[in-house]
């Protein structure tokens, strides 16, 4: 069964960030997951990384999204 975007986003996070985001309300999780999806689609550098390591590209996009949220 395919995971939804929130589940995929949570899986891309490191354990500490995963716990933090998991504690957020569902609507905030969905907002962050949507931003993560846009980051993956829009950034050409992530496209290149995705060819080499899809998991690392997803993790990098997740770090960027959380960095914008916190910064």
C-alpha positions in Angstrom: 0.0 0.0 0.0 1.5 3.4 -1.0 2.2 5.9 1.8 0.5 9.3 1.8 2.7 12.4 1.4 2.8 13.0 5.2 4.0 9.5 5.9 6.6 9.8 3.2 7.7 13.2 4.5 8.0 11.8 8.1 10.0 8.9 6.8 12.5 11.3 5.1 13.2 13.1 8.4 15.9 12.2 11.0 14.4 10.7 14.2 14.5 13.9 16.2 12.8 16.0 13.5 10.3 13.2 12.9 9.2 13.3 16.6 8.9 17.1 16.4 6.8 17.1 13.3 4.8 14.1 14.4 3.7 16.1 17.5 2.4 18.9 15.2 -1.3 19.1 14.3 -2.3 17.1 11.2 -2.9 20.3 9.2 0.7 21.5 9.9 2.0 18.1 8.9 0.1 18.3 5.6 1.4 21.8 5.0 5.0 20.7 5.6 4.5 17.6 3.4 3.1 19.7 0.6 6.1 22.1 0.8 8.4 19.1 0.8 6.7 17.7 -2.4 7.1 21.1 -4.1 10.7 21.2 -3.0 11.3 17.8 -4.6 9.6 18.8 -7.8 11.1 22.2 -8.2 14.8 21.9 -7.4 17.0 20.6 -10.2 19.9 19.8 -7.8 17.5 17.4 -6.0 16.7 15.8 -9.4 20.3 14.9 -9.9 20.7 13.7 -6.3 17.5 11.6 -6.7 19.1 9.7 -9.6 22.0 8.8 -7.3 20.1 8.3 -4.0 16.3 8.9 -3.9 16.3 8.6 -0.1 19.0 11.3 0.3 17.2 13.6 -2.1 14.0 13.2 0.0 16.0 13.8 3.2 17.7 16.9 1.8 14.3 18.4 0.7 12.9 17.7 4.2 15.9 19.5 5.8 15.3 22.5 3.6 11.6 22.6 4.4 12.2 22.4 8.1 15.0 24.9 7.9 12.6 27.5 6.3 10.0 26.7 9.0 12.5 27.2 11.8 14.5 30.1 10.2 
